[in-house]
């Protein structure tokens, strides 16, 4: 009886406590209806432009130049050494890999490696021509590393830096002087300031330290990547290094037409014995303009195929002493002048692209 009486007295208190608990647990969801971003949040632009050709992560390619001729003569008459040779073809493997190592809203950092090889099949040559014999026996190779940094400043502006170190020379991986070649890299770099106009367009201006003209040079740069509103046409340019007009047929097929200035400075070390010591430690200023048309096609997943055909125009193939800068209008004689005729060329490749 006492227990029942106690329960009757406590029951109203229990009910009141339960009601208070329910009231405390009620949530007013209206406070979230008009939620806005925090005042200190900041938006950043990205490096992507809608419609642009795929960004290639891994590339395996083959480059072939048709028949052409080379004529050379020793400007300084150090050694009697001039003649004409017919080059049946110049061809070689091209390998490249480029991966993002940092990818955030504030930083995008890519690191890359590359290897290019050019072998020369010479039909007729002078038996005493040091340079042409060296070119025939050893060819030209490039082994390089590179880095690209995209730094957005805000929603519209960004900085873009790229740098590379390329070991260029008359070597292969079985050469006795391989270490001498690999530890004499050519350093190139570029810095640009740009504007991300919208998702279809970006433009940037800057300067570059480059060997694309063959010898070392400092040149202004204009980056312009743009896709027109119809999404069928676009422009991809890093002027004056390269420029292409893009025609997109669909998501799997596109065509690019334009040009690229391709070149570097190659160490030409003495591989033919001590009798040729005057020709040791020279550099070949190789530079060429490639007017071309490229077709790119999605094969499956993230694998693309490219086929490129064009006309290779020789810009510089002379030999100089040391890593010096030749100003426009300079009349200083080259160590050796080489004149190349211009052949057709083609290039094919398989690429793994980024999503």
C-alpha positions in Angstrom: 0.0 0.0 0.0 2.8 2.4 0.9 4.6 1.6 -2.4 1.4 2.3 -4.4 0.9 5.6 -2.6 4.5 6.6 -3.4 4.2 5.8 -7.1 1.0 7.9 -7.3 2.7 10.9 -5.7 5.8 10.6 -8.0 4.0 10.0 -11.3 3.2 13.7 -12.0 6.8 14.6 -11.5 7.9 11.9 -13.9 5.6 13.1 -16.6 6.8 16.7 -16.2 10.4 15.6 -16.5 9.7 13.7 -19.7 7.9 16.7 -21.2 10.9 18.9 -20.3 13.3 16.5 -22.0 11.2 16.4 -25.2 11.2 20.2 -25.3 15.0 20.3 -24.9 15.6 17.9 -27.8 13.5 19.7 -30.3 15.6 21.2 -33.2 14.7 24.3 -35.1 15.7 23.4 -38.7 14.7 26.8 -40.0 18.1 28.1 -38.9 19.7 26.1 -41.7 17.4 27.2 -44.5 19.3 30.4 -45.4 22.8 29.1 -44.5 25.6 31.0 -46.4 29.4 30.2 -46.7 31.6 31.6 -44.0 32.9 35.0 -44.7 36.5 33.9 -44.7 36.1 31.1 -47.4 37.9 31.9 -50.7 37.4 30.4 -54.1 40.3 29.6 -56.5 40.5 29.1 -60.2 41.5 25.8 -61.7 44.0 25.0 -64.6 41.3 23.2 -66.6 39.7 24.7 -69.7 36.6 23.0 -71.1 37.2 21.3 -74.5 40.9 21.4 -74.4 42.8 18.4 -75.8 43.5 15.6 -73.1 46.3 16.1 -70.6 48.7 13.2 -71.3 50.1 11.3 -68.3 52.2 8.6 -70.1 53.1 8.8 -73.8 54.9 6.3 -76.0 55.6 7.6 -79.5 57.7 7.2 -82.7 58.9 10.0 -84.9 60.1 9.7 -88.5 61.6 12.2 -90.9 61.8 11.5 -94.6 64.8 11.8 -96.9 66.8 15.0 -96.9 70.3 16.3 -97.3 72.9 18.0 -95.1 75.7 20.3 -96.3 78.3 21.5 -93.9 81.6 23.4 -93.8 84.0 24.5 -91.2 83.7 28.3 -90.8 86.9 28.7 -88.7 89.0 26.3 -90.9 90.2 24.5 -87.8 90.1 21.2 -89.7 89.3 20.8 -93.4 85.9 19.4 -92.9 83.0 20.0 -95.3 80.8 18.1 -97.6 77.3 16.9 -98.5 75.5 13.8 -97.3 72.2 12.3 -98.1 70.1 11.3 -95.0 67.7 8.5 -95.9 65.7 9.2 -92.8 65.9 10.4 -89.2 63.8 8.5 -86.7 63.5 7.6 -83.0 61.5 6.8 -79.9 59.8 9.4 -77.8 58.8 8.6 -74.2 57.3 10.9 -71.6 55.5 10.6 -68.2 53.9 13.5 -66.2 52.1 13.0 -62.9 50.5 15.3 -60.3 52.3 15.0 -56.9 50.3 17.8 -55.2 46.7 18.6 -56.2 44.7 20.9 -53.9 42.6 24.0 -54.5 45.7 26.2 -53.7 48.4 24.2 -55.4 48.9 21.9 -58.4 52.4 20.5 -58.9 53.3 18.0 -61.7 56.6 16.2 -62.1 57.7 14.6 -65.3 60.4 12.7 -67.1 61.1 12.3 -70.8 63.4 10.6 -73.3 63.8 11.4 -77.0 66.1 9.7 -79.5 66.9 10.6 -83.1 69.0 8.2 -85.3 70.3 9.2 -88.7 70.5 6.8 -91.5 73.0 8.3 -93.9 73.3 6.9 -97.4 76.3 8.9 -98.8 78.9 10.8 -96.8 82.4 12.1 -96.9 84.7 9.6 -95.1 86.7 12.4 -93.5 83.7 14.4 -92.2 83.9 14.3 -88.5 80.4 15.8 -87.7 78.4 13.7 -90.1 80.2 10.5 -89.1 79.5 11.3 -85.4 75.9 12.0 -86.2 75.6 8.7 -88.0 77.3 6.6 -85.4 75.8 8.1 -82.3 72.6 10.0 -83.2 71.1 12.6 -80.8 69.4 11.9 -77.4 67.6 13.8 -74.7 67.0 12.6 -71.2 65.1 15.1 -69.0 63.1 15.9 -65.9 60.6 18.7 -65.5 58.2 20.4 -63.1 55.1 22.5 -63.6 53.5 24.5 -60.8 50.0 26.1 -61.1 49.3 28.5 -58.3 45.9 30.1 -58.2 45.8 33.6 -56.6 42.0 33.9 -56.5 39.0 33.0 -58.5 40.3 34.8 -61.7 44.1 35.1 -61.4 47.0 32.6 -61.3 50.7 32.1 -61.6 52.2 29.3 -63.8 55.8 28.1 -63.5 57.6 25.4 -65.5 61.2 24.2 -65.4 63.2 21.4 -67.0 66.7 20.0 -67.0 67.6 18.2 -70.2 70.8 16.2 -70.8 71.2 16.5 -74.6 74.0 14.9 -76.6 75.5 12.4 -79.1 75.1 9.4 -76.8 73.2 6.3 -76.1 73.0 4.3 -72.9 75.9 2.2 -73.9 78.2 5.2 -74.6 81.5 5.3 -72.7 81.0 9.1 -72.0 77.4 8.7 -70.8 78.1 10.2 -67.4 79.8 13.3 -69.0 76.6 13.9 -71.0 74.1 13.3 -68.3 75.8 15.7 -65.9 75.7 18.6 -68.3 72.0 19.4 -68.4 70.4 22.4 -70.1 68.1 24.4 -67.8 65.0 25.9 -69.1 62.3 27.8 -67.2 59.2 30.0 -67.7 57.0 32.1 -65.4 53.6 33.5 -66.4 50.9 35.6 -64.8 47.4 34.8 -66.1 43.7 35.4 -66.0 41.0 32.6 -66.0 38.4 34.5 -68.0 35.8 31.7 -67.6 35.6 27.9 -67.8 36.3 28.0 -71.5 39.2 30.5 -71.6 42.4 31.5 -70.0 45.2 33.9 -71.0 48.7 34.5 -69.5 51.8 36.5 -70.2 55.4 35.9 -69.1 59.0 35.2 -70.0 61.1 32.1 -70.7 64.7 31.0 -70.5 64.7 28.5 -73.3 66.8 26.5 -75.8 64.0 26.0 -78.4 65.8 28.3 -80.9 68.9 26.0 -80.5 71.0 28.4 -78.5 70.1 29.9 -75.2 67.6 32.7 -75.4 65.2 34.8 -73.3 61.8 35.4 -75.0 58.4 36.7 -74.0 55.5 34.2 -73.9 51.7 34.4 -74.4 49.6 31.5 -73.2 46.1 31.3 -74.7 43.7 28.4 -74.3 40.2 29.1 -75.5 37.1 27.1 -76.5 34.4 28.9 -78.5 30.8 28.8 -77.3 29.8 26.2 -79.9 32.4 23.8 -78.4 33.4 22.7 -81.9 36.4 25.1 -82.3 39.2 26.2 -80.0 42.8 27.6 -79.8 45.7 26.1 -77.9 48.8 28.3 -77.9 52.0 29.1 -76.0 53.2 31.7 -78.5 55.8 31.7 -80.0 56.7 28.2 -79.1 53.5 26.6 -80.4 50.1 27.3 -81.7 47.2 25.1 -82.9 43.6 25.6 -84.0 41.4 22.7 -82.6 38.3 21.2 -84.3 36.3 18.9 -82.0 34.1 16.5 -83.9 32.8 14.7 -80.7 34.1 13.6 -77.3 36.2 10.9 -78.9 37.7 12.6 -82.0 39.5 15.9 -82.5 41.9 17.5 -85.0 44.6 20.2 -84.4 46.4 22.2 -87.1 49.3 24.5 -86.4 53.0 24.5 -85.7 55.6 24.0 -83.0 59.2 25.3 -82.6 61.2 22.3 -81.3 64.8 22.4 -80.4 67.6 22.3 -77.9 71.4 22.5 -77.6 73.3 19.2 -77.7 76.8 18.4 -76.4 78.9 16.9 -79.2 81.7 15.1 -77.4 84.6 13.4 -79.1 83.6 9.8 -79.7 86.0 9.1 -82.6 89.4 9.1 -81.0 92.1 11.6 -79.9 92.9 12.7 -83.4 89.7 14.8 -83.4 90.4 16.7 -80.2 89.7 20.1 -81.8 86.1 19.0 -82.2 85.7 18.0 -78.5 83.3 19.8 -76.2 81.2 21.5 -79.0 77.4 22.1 -79.0 74.9 21.5 -81.8 72.2 24.2 -81.9 69.3 22.2 -83.2 66.0 23.9 -83.9 63.2 23.3 -86.3 59.7 24.5 -87.1 57.2 21.8 -87.5 54.1 22.8 -89.4 51.6 20.0 -88.7 48.2 18.4 -88.5 47.4 16.1 -85.6 44.4 13.7 -85.2 43.6 12.5 -81.7 41.2 9.6 -81.0 39.9 8.0 -77.8 40.5 4.2 -78.1 39.1 3.0 -74.8 38.8 4.3 -71.2 41.6 6.9 -70.7 43.8 5.6 -73.7 44.2 7.9 -76.7 45.9 7.5 -80.0 47.5 10.3 -82.0 48.7 10.5 -85.6 50.6 13.6 -86.7 51.9 14.5 -90.2 53.7 17.7 -91.2 56.7 19.5 -92.8 59.9 19.9 -90.9 61.6 23.3 -91.6 65.2 23.7 -90.5 65.8 26.8 -88.4 69.2 26.1 -86.9 71.6 23.1 -87.1 74.9 24.9 -86.6 77.8 24.0 -84.2 79.1 26.5 -81.6 81.7 26.6 -78.9 80.3 26.8 -75.4 76.9 27.8 -74.0 76.8 31.4 -75.2 74.0 33.8 -76.3 74.0 35.2 -79.8 72.2 38.5 -80.1 70.1 39.3 -83.1 72.3 40.6 -85.9 75.5 39.0 -84.5 78.0 38.3 -87.2 80.3 36.0 -85.2 81.1 32.9 -87.2 79.8 29.6 -86.0 82.3 26.8 -85.4 80.6 24.9 -88.2 77.6 25.8 -90.3 75.2 23.0 -91.4 72.4 23.5 -94.0 69.5 20.9 -94.0 66.9 20.5 -96.6 63.3 20.1 -95.3 61.5 16.8 -95.4 58.0 15.6 -94.6 57.6 13.8 -91.2 55.1 11.8 -89.2 54.6 10.9 -85.6 52.4 8.4 -83.9 51.7 7.8 -80.2 49.7 6.1 -77.6 48.8 8.0 -74.4 47.3 7.5 -71.0 45.4 10.7 -70.2 44.1 12.1 -66.9 40.4 11.8 -66.1 
